[in-house]
Amino acid sequence: MHGSPYTYGGQYQPQPLNPSDERMWSVFAQIGPLLLSFIAPLVIWLVLKDRSRFVDQEAKESLNFQITLAIAYIATTILTVVTFGIGGFLYAAIVVVAIVFQILAAVQNGKGAPYRYPVNIRFIK
């Protein structure tokens, strides 16, 4: 396939994202979990990680936050069962705080600035 854009130099090189697209996809990675949980940042990271360093780092940050939230939800669910419902308040607080952090992250990414969640276990480096 001589002359094909997919074999230039013997190896496919993905087209870098422009700054506007970087901001858009990083915002989607931050607010997508409100509807699709960890699926949104995972898909964005897997598809675009080679096209933008910014999207790579922000989608990983969002994905790590979703994994951290999953652990927190499991722990508070167990606590709620053990305490016969008292832990439910903590569960609700985690939901509200998570939404606030995701909105803050989306706003920062929309400005082209990185965002680091204050409470985040970074499983994916």
C-alpha positions in Angstrom: 0.0 0.0 0.0 2.5 2.6 -1.2 1.4 6.1 -0.6 -1.3 5.2 2.0 -1.4 7.6 5.1 -1.5 4.5 7.3 1.9 3.2 6.2 3.9 6.4 6.1 7.4 5.5 7.2 6.3 1.9 7.8 4.2 2.8 10.9 0.9 4.4 11.5 1.2 7.7 13.3 -2.1 9.1 14.8 -3.0 12.7 14.0 -2.5 14.9 17.1 -5.6 16.6 18.5 -5.8 20.4 18.2 -6.1 22.3 21.5 -9.8 22.8 21.2 -10.4 19.1 20.7 -8.1 18.3 23.6 -10.2 20.5 25.9 -13.5 19.0 24.6 -12.4 15.4 25.1 -10.9 16.0 28.5 -14.1 17.7 29.6 -16.1 14.7 28.3 -13.7 12.4 30.3 -14.6 14.4 33.4 -18.4 14.7 33.0 -19.0 11.5 31.1 -19.0 9.4 34.3 -22.1 11.2 35.5 -23.9 9.1 32.9 -21.6 6.2 32.0 -19.5 5.6 35.1 -15.9 4.5 34.4 -16.8 3.6 30.7 -16.5 7.2 29.4 -13.0 8.0 30.6 -11.8 4.5 29.8 -13.0 4.7 26.2 -11.6 8.2 25.8 -8.3 7.2 27.2 -7.9 4.1 25.1 -8.9 5.8 21.9 -7.1 9.2 22.3 -4.1 8.5 24.6 -1.7 8.5 21.6 -3.1 11.6 20.1 -2.9 14.0 23.0 -0.7 14.0 26.1 -3.3 16.3 27.9 -6.2 14.0 27.1 -4.1 11.0 28.1 -3.4 12.5 31.6 -6.8 13.9 32.2 -8.7 10.8 31.1 -6.4 8.6 33.3 -7.1 11.0 36.2 -10.8 10.7 35.7 -10.6 6.9 35.3 -8.6 6.6 38.5 -11.2 8.8 40.3 -14.0 6.5 39.1 -12.1 3.4 40.4 -11.5 5.2 43.7 -15.2 6.1 43.9 -16.1 2.4 43.2 -14.0 1.4 46.2 -15.6 4.1 48.4 -19.1 3.1 47.3 -18.4 -0.6 48.1 -16.9 0.4 51.5 -19.8 2.6 52.4 -22.4 0.0 51.3 -20.8 -2.5 53.6 -20.7 0.2 56.4 -24.4 0.9 55.7 -25.3 -2.7 56.1 -23.2 -3.2 59.2 -24.6 -0.1 60.9 -28.2 -0.8 59.8 -28.4 2.3 57.5 -26.4 4.9 59.4 -23.6 4.7 56.7 -26.2 5.8 54.1 -25.5 9.4 55.0 -21.8 8.9 54.1 -22.8 7.3 50.8 -24.9 10.3 49.9 -22.1 12.7 50.9 -19.6 10.8 48.6 -22.1 11.1 45.7 -22.4 14.9 46.2 -18.7 15.5 46.7 -17.9 13.3 43.6 -20.3 15.4 41.4 -18.7 18.6 42.7 -15.2 17.4 42.0 -16.2 16.2 38.5 -17.7 19.6 37.7 -14.6 21.4 39.0 -12.4 19.1 36.8 -14.5 19.7 33.7 -14.3 23.5 34.2 -10.5 23.4 34.7 -10.1 21.1 31.6 -12.4 23.4 29.6 -9.9 26.2 30.3 -7.0 23.9 29.1 -5.7 23.4 32.6 -5.0 20.1 34.3 -7.0 19.0 37.3 -5.9 16.7 40.1 -8.7 15.2 42.3 -7.9 15.9 46.0 -8.7 12.3 46.9 -7.6 9.9 44.2 -5.7 6.6 44.2 -3.7 6.5 41.0 -4.0 2.9 39.8 -3.2 3.8 36.2 0.0 5.8 35.9 
